[in-house]
Amino acid sequence: MGVTQLQIIVNDLHTKIEAQNHELVQLLIERDSLHMEQDSMLVDVEDMIQHQRSDDLALPAFLRAETPANRTT
């Protein structure tokens, strides 16, 4: 194997490394975006739960929806 062949192999490896790095960066950006979207959804869910709890507290007992947790039988 000559120097020319080794240089071709090295160049090919550099090209493959560059392509893999580019793909990794794209996947990391997508992951970060999905994490931000998930965090936003979790905040929305928490807000809905807090809103529901505050609504439950504001209603008189006779107007609240009956659930298995607050059913008295």
N, C-alpha and C positions, 0 to 999 in steps of 0.2 A: 504494500500500500504506500503510495507516494504522498508527498506533501500536498499536491493538488487535490488528491482524493480526501485527505484529512481536512483540508480547508473547506471543501464542499460539505463534508459531514458537519463541521463546526457551524458553517453558515446555516445549514438546514436546522440544526439544533437551536440556534439563536432565533430563527424564524418561528419554530414551534413554540419556544418559550414565550416569545412576544405574543403569539396568538393565544396561548393559554393565560397569560397575564391579562390580556384584554378581556377574555371571557370571564375570568375571575372578577375583575373590576365591575363588569356589567352585572354579574350575579350578586355581588356585594351591594351594589346600588339598588337592585331589585329587592334584596332582603331588607335593607334599611327602609325602603319605601313601604314594604309590607308591614314591618314593625311599627312604623309611624301610623299606618292605617289601623293596625290592631289596637294601638294605644288610644287612638281617637275613638274607636268603637267601644273600648272599655270605659272611657270617660263618659261617652254617651249613655251606656248601660247604667253606670253608676248614677248619672244625673237622673235617669228615668226611675231608678229604684228610690233615690232620695225624694224625687217629686211624688212618687206613689206613696211613700211613707208619710210625707207631709200632708198629702191629700187624705190619707187614712186617718191621721190624727185630727184633721180639721172637721171631719164629718161626725155628726152624732151617731151613737151606736146603732140606732134603729135604721139609719140610712146606709150603713156600711154593707158591702157585699159579704155574704157568708162564705168563708173558706174553711177547709178542714182544720186549719190552725186556730181559728177563733170560734168554732162551732161549740156550743155548750149543750150537750145532750145527756 
